[in-house]
Amino acid sequence: MKGEIQPDHMPANKFTLQVVGLVDLRVQEVSGLEDEIQVVDLPDRTVASGGVRNATEFDIMIPMHHTPEMAAMEAWFRESQDPVSPTYKKPCTLIHHSISGAADRSYTLLGVFPKKRTLPDLDKADEGEMTLCTWTLSVDDIVPL
């Protein structure tokens, strides 16, 4: 491996998720985003591209004690419920930062909205670890910048 990996890598802990119209989210974790093309099963048992990319989803985790971020997410979640707001789908930018900051990689996420909120498990026997709220976000399209 030595000499194969170029310098100035993008560590998994250096990222930013920006949502248009929301406060800066100090997100603790982001799950991977899958971008998949629909396929068609052919009679010869092979597959062919259907030409259309699927919508996808991913999870973000926000510390429960981050009041401005939790309030922003709750408001956005309410926007996505009946009566659905015309602005419930928001564009986002996911930025992977390199060590130096000189080689960032960014993706625009279009048609994003929170479709699920999962509150953390609680346990009185826990040592006092930080609790995280998990938000599942739906994404219509991923555009590399």
N, C-alpha and C positions, 0 to 999 in steps of 0.2 A: 504494500500500500504506500510505503514511503516514496515520495516523488510523483505519485499518481494524482494526489489531491492538490489542487491549486491553493495557494494561500488566500487569506481573507474570506473564509467560509461564512456561511449564514447559520449561526447557532439557533437551536430550537427555542431558546429563551429570549431572543431579540426580535420582536414583532410588534406591529401596531395594527389595530382594527379601527378604522374611522367610519362612522355612520353619518351620512349627511343629515343635518338637523338635530343631532343628539349631542350631548356633552361628550367630551373625550372619555371613552370607556377604558378603564384600567382593567383589562381582561387578564385573568390569571392563566387560562388555558384555552386553546382553540383546537378542535379535532381536525383531522384531515378532511380535505374537500375532494370528492370524487367528481370527475367530469367524464361522462360516459355517452357514447354514441349508441343509439338504438340499432339493433341488428335484426335481420330477417333470417329465419331458418329456411334453407333451400332444400328441395327434394333430394339432392345428393348428399345430404347430411352435413353440408358446410354452411357457413353463414356469410351474409353480405351486409354491408353497411346500409342502414335504413336512411342515412343522411341527416337525421335529426338528433340533436343532443338532448338528453334528459335533463329535467330540472333536478336539483340535488338539495341536500341539506347538510348542515354541520352544527356542532355544538360549541358554545362558548361558556366558560365558567367565570363568574364574577363573585368576588368576596361579598358575603351577605352584609358586612358592616360598611361597605362603600355606598353610602346613602344616595349621593347624586346619580351614580350609575344605576343603582337598583330602581330609583324613582323614574329615570329615563326609560329603562327597559319596561317597567310596569305600564307607563303611559303608552309606549309603542305597542305593547301587547294588547292594551285596551283598544287602540286604533284599529287593530286587526280583527276585532270582534264586532258582532252585530250591534248597531249599524256600522258597517265597515267604512272607515274614512277613505276618501279618495287618495290620500297621501300615505296609506299604510305601507306600501312597498317603497323602500328607500334604497338608493345606491350606496354601496360601501366600497372601501379600499382596504385590502389586506396587504401590508407591507412586510416583507422579510428583510430585516436589516443585516448587512454583513458586519464583520468585526470592526472594520474601519468606517463603515457608513458610506463608502464610495461605490459599492456594488450592490445596492438594494435591488430587490425584485418585487414588483407590485402587480396586483391583480385587482381589476374592478369587478365587483360583484353586483349584478343588476337584479332588480325585482326581489329584494330581500325583505323578509318580515319574520317576526317571531311566531312560530306555530305551536311551541310547547315550552312550559316552564316546569322544571323539576326542582323541588326543594330538597335539601340534603337530608340524609339519614341522621338521626340524633341518638345519642347514647350517653347516659349518665356516667358510665364507666370510662368514657373517652378521656384522654389526658389533656384536652383543651385545644385540639387542633382547630385551625381556621375552617369555618364552614363556607361552602361555595354553592351558589345557585346556578343550575345548569339551564341554559336557554337553547332550544333547538331552533335554528334559523333556516327558513326555506330560501333557496336561491334559484332564480330563473336562468341566469347565464353567468359564466366566468370568462372575463376578457383579460388576457395577459397584456400588461403595458410595456 
